[in-house]
Structures are given as C-alpha cells and as structure tokens.
Amino acid sequence: MSTETTYRVIDTSTGNPHPATPVTDDSTGFFMMNNLLYSRIDCKHPTNDEYFDEDVNVYLANLLDSLINPSQHDAMRRLVVPYDISLFESVRKQKDPRIKYMTYRMNADFLLIYSGVFSNPRNRRPDSASQFELSDNTYLGRGKAYYSIAQSYCSQTFHKNTAIGEIMGKLSRGFEKYVEVLSTMRSEYLHIIDPISQGEMYHLERSVNHEELKASLACLYDDFLDAYTRHGQEKTGSTREILEKCASRIKEVDPGFSFSINDD
C-alpha cells in the first residue's frame, strides 16, 4: 500500500510556493526526495546543517524529477550555452529580466546536475578532445556565479524577495556542498557509473585475453599430455602425428614452447 506525503513546489512564475502538493511513495518525486535526504546524511551534509535549506531539498527533488520530462530537455537545449561570453551575449540582447533570470537559472541548474549526477559539467562525449578543458573548480565557480546572478534578476523580475530567489542564493552559497550531495546520490542510490575510458578498456581487454589464453593453454597442454602418453605406449605413425599437431598448437599460442620427439 502506498503512503502519501506532501511538499511545496516553487512556482517559478511568481517565485512563491504552490499549496502543499501530495506525493505518493511510488512516484518519482518521492523517490528523488527520499534518496536526496539519505544522500545528505551519507555525505555528512544533513538538511539545515549550516542554514535552513529544506526549500533547497524541494527544489533539487523537483529538478531531478524534471530530468525525465522531455520538455525540460528542450528548454535546456534552447537556453544552456557552454561559454561565459556566449551566455553574457545571449542575456545582453534580452530586455525582459524574467528571461535573463530563467537563462542564468537554467545554466546554473545544468552545471549543478551535470557536475553532481553525471560528473560531466562540460557535457563532453567520452571520445572528444580534452586538451582545452577547463578545471572542475572553474565550473564550480560558474555555477555559484550563475545562481547569484539568477537571484539578482529574480529580484528585478518580481520586485521583491521571493522563495525562489532565496533558493537561488542558497544554491550559490552552498554550490560545492550540493554537488557533493548529488554525487553521493548518483553512486549510492541512482547507481550511475562512469563510462569506461579507452585506456581502461584496453587494460580490461588485455586482462580478459590473458585469462582466455591461460584457459586455452591449459586445454592444449591436457591434449598434449594425453597424446604424449599414448605415443609413449604405442609409438605408431598415427600417435606421432597427433603428438606433433598438439605441440604445434601450443607453439602457436606460446612461441616459447619447445618440444622434440625422440623415439629411440
């Protein structure tokens, strides 16, 4: 039987909470919130440890829940840009502070999620060139700055302090902490693993091939010993031919193997 709890969703159009929203324990929202809270305890950043941030929990749970919503991906594709200068130019052309706020908030959300959940703030393919990558600290700094700027534009948008504005400020202040929480959630509860690099794959293949080679040689030596014993007993042309073939197969796999037949 499912149970029901409630939480308050932030309305980004007004900056204030909706009335309490019911969430059942079989919903993705409950899953995200529950595991987020466990993750905070696991990484020693429990809720309200430095300041009141239960509202941040709600924001993060909703943000994680939105990852399965295609419309959220469409919005990110429209607003998220990879470079500071591109973001600055995009916002500079806008007159509406609401759009400026949404743009910086979306880019900050992107850096938070991709740094914490996917360990890939660059949004880079595993096979892409890496010589011009920025450091992780650079992306952490960007995330903090983007949330801070989003908070400023939020105040201009609503002409007052709002719940969502306060959340933006807290996310800016504790950006590194929330990345660590999401990283813990990623490994311990979402079970997302890093892709295997080319170097790791090379060593894995060598290890597997080595084990296969050992197994193959073991079988070949068994056949060789059987053939050797039989030829020692019978010493016929047929048993000699079988023994030579077994020795030849071993030498193909292990070039260091040496054997000669002496029937004297």
Secondary structure, DSSP 8 states (H G I E B T S, - for coil): ---EEEE--EETTTTEE-S-EEEETTSHHHHHHHHHHHHHHHTT--TTSSS--HHHHHHHHHHHHGGG-HHHHHHHHHH--SSHHHHHHHHHT---HHHHHHHHHHHHHHHHHHHHTSS-TT---TTS--TT---HHHHHHHHHHHHHHHHHHHHHHHSS--HHHHHHHHHHHTHHHHHHHHHHHHHHTS-------HHHHHHHHHHHHHHHHHHHHHHHHHHHHHHHHHHHHH--HHHHHHHHHHHHHHHHH-TT--------
